[in-house]
Amino acid sequence: MFNSHDPAHPMKNSKLTTLILTALLLGLSLATLQFAHAAEKTLRVGIMSGEDEDVWRVVAANAAKHGLTIKVTAFSDYTQPNEALSVHDLDANSFQHKPYLDAQIKARGYRIVPVGFTYVQPIGLYSRKVKSVAALPDGATIGVPNDPSNEGRSLLLLQAQGLIALRADVGLLPTARDIAKNPKHIHIKELDAGIVGRAIDDLDAAVVNTDWAVKSGIRIPDERIAQEQVSGNPYRNFIAVNEKDANATWVHALVESYQQPNVAAEIQSVYHGATLPAWNEPAH
């Protein structure tokens, strides 16, 4: 009888060694495949419908190089992307600035955090009845978005143009009740952000977010009579995720996929220069 472990029989030992090596190599290959598979992920990202869909096609192509597949959900209502993210119907969203998120967190208790800047859309004052702020008549009616952050942003723009004065220390979220001085007797008309631009013909002027101005057919910059400053702007948009995901590997890859020169070029192209990449400016 032969002893399979007997060193006097090298053929038996050689076969055993081959089997062991094969098993080790197979195990290594499986581990490698599992690691590669773990690096691949499908991400559900919520954005606003329109020009951003073109921007995110470029982001998705960049992300594919990181093993990420981007599935975009386009919304037409600002309140929906954060709700969808909070209940994990989305992995990330990209549509908002910090004052808006802060107001949403205060109202709804979301545990959502920003993870990387995208662009800034300087909000503008538009008119089809006058060509300058100085030409606005006494008692002019000006439309503003009615959500807390964008109404505050609008009123701060009107203050910067000398049309109104707000109470001191109102921060970034003033309302019409915070108007302390109104020398031209301006009437503030609060409207949904998606409607205010479309109502421009019925108003003397309207403060409209850039994306909604484009959707409303407002001619940028021809019908713009004022715009908030770009430098140090606190209203830079960003990619946001649930707090528990903030340090996930895929988050870094997603942000890196966005903050690329080809994405910057697409932003400036689809928004005709009215929207600017904002990831290189220091946070304020």
C-alpha atoms as one frame of an Amber mdcrd trajectory, in Angstrom:
protein
   0.000   0.000   0.000   1.277   3.413  -0.863   1.274   6.302   1.674   0.183
   9.455  -0.096   2.276  11.571   2.281   5.351   9.467   1.857   8.245  11.583
   0.546   9.451   8.495  -1.251   6.582   8.976  -3.717   7.140  12.428  -5.326
   4.375  11.935  -7.904   1.748  11.786  -5.178   3.207  14.834  -3.415   3.416
  16.745  -6.689  -0.278  16.159  -7.365  -1.153  17.268  -3.855   0.917  20.445
  -4.231  -0.741  21.219  -7.553  -4.180  20.837  -6.017  -3.246  23.154  -3.135
  -1.798  25.792  -5.460  -4.833  25.601  -7.724  -7.135  26.070  -4.760  -5.107
  29.065  -3.543  -5.064  30.679  -6.966  -8.789  30.098  -7.398  -9.456  31.639
  -4.010  -7.297  34.638  -4.907  -9.128  35.081  -8.204 -12.508  34.945  -6.476
 -11.358  37.468  -3.886 -10.133  39.771  -6.656 -13.447  39.495  -8.480 -15.367
  40.170  -5.277 -13.234  43.268  -4.607 -13.783  44.552  -8.133 -17.503  43.935
  -7.812 -17.589  45.765  -4.473 -16.072  48.826  -6.184 -18.922  48.909  -8.691
 -22.111  50.655  -7.609 -25.292  52.031  -9.117 -26.139  55.448  -7.702 -29.585
  57.039  -7.839 -29.166  60.805  -8.081 -31.987  63.368  -7.930 -31.694  66.596
  -9.916 -34.020  69.239 -11.354 -35.330  68.619 -14.846 -33.930  70.632 -17.728
 -30.367  71.694 -18.458 -28.954  69.773 -15.512 -29.858  66.547 -17.302 -27.259
  67.422 -19.962 -24.697  68.220 -17.281 -25.263  64.911 -15.531 -24.798  62.932
 -18.739 -21.211  64.190 -18.704 -20.886  63.402 -14.983 -22.204  59.869 -15.601
 -19.578  59.270 -18.287 -16.866  60.391 -15.859 -18.313  58.245 -13.069 -18.280
  55.131 -15.240 -14.468  55.271 -15.097 -14.768  54.848 -11.319 -17.079  51.850
 -11.667 -20.158  53.933 -10.860 -23.392  53.757 -12.821 -25.451  56.924 -12.435
 -29.235  56.697 -12.664 -30.732  60.178 -12.704 -34.222  61.056 -11.470 -35.357
  64.486 -12.690 -37.801  66.474 -10.528 -39.861  69.564 -11.271 -40.523  70.514
  -7.627 -37.785  71.690  -5.247 -39.335  69.952  -2.229 -39.173  66.430  -3.663
 -35.429  65.606  -3.992 -34.665  65.955  -0.277 -37.709  63.918   0.722 -36.721
  61.168  -1.718 -33.155  61.211  -0.390 -34.261  61.075   3.239 -36.332  57.918
   2.653 -33.482  56.344   0.644 -35.222  56.390  -2.709 -32.097  58.286  -3.774
 -28.432  57.910  -2.859 -27.639  61.572  -3.533 -29.164  64.722  -4.930 -27.750
  67.799  -6.616 -29.982  70.856  -6.824 -29.743  73.059  -3.734 -27.656  75.559
  -1.797 -26.960  75.656   1.947 -29.603  78.206   3.017 -32.266  76.089   1.282
 -31.043  72.874   2.901 -30.850  74.579   6.307 -34.472  75.699   5.975 -35.534
  72.191   4.935 -33.689  70.616   7.855 -35.314  73.062  10.263 -38.772  72.361
   8.871 -38.500  68.604   8.299 -35.641  67.316  10.427 -33.640  65.838   7.545
 -30.200  64.388   8.268 -28.730  65.444   4.932 -25.267  66.936   4.412 -23.401
  68.622   1.524 -20.356  66.730   0.212 -19.090  68.716  -2.780 -19.804  72.029
  -4.526 -21.182  72.063  -8.067 -22.100  75.496  -9.444 -23.526  78.867  -8.554
 -26.513  80.428 -10.298 -26.556  84.129  -9.410 -30.216  84.992  -8.895 -31.395
  87.833 -11.107 -33.990  90.607 -11.236 -35.718  90.546 -14.626 -38.186  92.864
 -16.312 -39.952  93.252 -19.640 -41.290  96.693 -18.749 -38.164  98.612 -17.765
 -34.506  98.478 -18.742 -32.970  99.357 -15.393 -33.610  99.236 -11.657 -33.758
 103.037 -11.570 -36.614 102.989 -14.086 -38.917 100.900 -11.856 -41.966 103.060
 -11.028 -43.143 104.010  -7.579 -45.447 101.255  -6.328 -43.940  98.651  -8.664
 -44.972  95.036  -8.117 -42.019  92.647  -7.927 -42.483  88.883  -7.850 -40.247
  86.726  -5.653 -40.068  82.959  -4.986 -42.098  82.018  -1.910 -39.829  79.372
  -0.345 -37.865  80.681   2.671 -34.328  80.586   1.283 -35.073  81.984  -2.164
 -37.411  84.672  -0.870 -34.677  85.751   1.512 -32.167  85.716  -1.314 -34.502
  87.840  -3.452 -35.057  90.420  -0.732 -31.319  90.690  -0.136 -30.870  91.371
  -3.853 -33.548  94.086  -3.764 -31.820  95.595  -0.738 -28.454  95.547  -2.536
 -30.104  97.496  -5.358 -31.394 100.148  -2.923 -35.063  99.324  -3.486 -35.748
  98.293   0.133 -33.949  98.141   3.462 -34.273  95.111   5.756 -34.091  94.996
   9.520 -30.569  94.564  10.830 -29.263  91.061  11.509 -31.929  89.240   9.488
 -29.326  86.800   8.147 -29.979  84.899   4.924 -33.664  84.172   5.501 -35.540
  87.493   5.695 -39.200  87.671   4.732 -41.345  90.553   3.507 -42.186  91.252
   7.168 -38.530  92.166   7.702 -38.676  95.133   5.308 -37.878  98.195   7.430
 -37.760 100.835   4.691 -39.552 100.864   1.367 -39.015 104.306  -0.207 -40.497
 103.336  -3.594 -43.486 101.559  -2.026 -42.585  98.305  -3.727 -45.245  95.580
  -3.593 -43.739  92.142  -3.011 -45.729  89.338  -4.656 -44.793  85.887  -3.363
 -45.156  83.108  -5.939 -43.975  79.535  -6.361 -40.405  79.436  -7.685 -41.566
  77.678 -10.835 -44.281  80.255 -11.528 -42.653  83.602 -10.770 -40.680  83.650
 -14.030 -43.722  82.732 -16.102 -45.655  85.599 -14.492 -43.124  88.218 -15.570
 -45.505  89.800 -18.111 -47.961  90.554 -15.299 -45.309  92.083 -13.032 -43.085
  95.121 -13.193 -40.147  92.865 -12.386 -39.431  89.418 -10.973 -36.583  87.834
  -9.057 -36.063  84.441 -10.668 -33.626  81.575 -10.104 -31.453  81.029 -13.174
 -32.756  77.547 -13.964 -36.372  78.702 -13.767 -35.563  81.803 -15.806 -34.287
  79.563 -18.600 -37.353  77.307 -18.360 -39.669  80.351 -18.397 -38.262  81.688
 -21.644 -36.694  84.745 -20.045 -33.899  86.094 -22.200 -30.650  85.994 -20.243
 -28.991  88.459 -19.983 -31.135  90.764 -22.160 -34.040  91.020 -19.684 -31.912
  91.012 -16.543 -31.722  94.391 -14.822 -29.783  93.272 -11.721 -27.915  90.225
 -10.412 -26.446  89.235  -7.062 -22.658  89.167  -6.743 -20.764  85.986  -7.576
 -17.679  86.325  -5.366 -18.292  85.009  -1.853 -21.798  83.918  -2.822 -23.343
  81.786  -0.023 -25.766  80.190  -2.486 -23.420  77.761  -4.202 -25.118  74.494
  -5.069 -23.733  71.123  -4.019 -24.139  67.365  -4.101 -25.860  66.148  -0.913
 -26.171  62.725   0.705 -27.631  61.241   3.847 -25.398  61.930   6.829 -24.589
  58.240   7.335 -23.144  58.043   3.801 -20.965  61.156   4.007 -17.688  59.236
   4.273 -18.531  56.406   1.871 -15.943  55.681  -0.845 -18.496  56.193  -3.606
 -19.212  59.729  -2.376 -15.625  60.794  -3.072 -15.769  59.176  -6.509 -19.079
  60.882  -7.305 -17.822  64.335  -6.312 -14.598  63.804  -8.252 -16.637  62.788
 -11.300 -18.511  66.089 -11.103 -15.635  68.433 -10.411 -13.959  68.018 -13.798
 -13.126  70.416 -16.651 -15.529  68.714 -19.087 -18.394  69.206 -16.613 -17.434
  72.866 -16.138 -17.518  73.334 -19.913 -20.944  71.700 -20.168 -22.345  73.889
 -17.376 -21.287  77.066 -19.142 -22.570  75.765 -22.474 -26.074  74.629 -21.500
 -26.716  77.643 -19.253 -25.269  80.118 -21.775 -22.819  81.512 -19.233 -25.494
  82.335 -16.645 -24.342  79.499 -14.369 -20.742  79.170 -13.196 -18.704  76.231
 -11.850 -18.169  76.851  -8.137 -15.932  74.124  -6.742 -12.644  76.030  -6.937
 -13.756  79.001  -4.832 -12.984  78.663  -1.092 -15.939  78.010   1.223 -17.267
  81.018   3.165
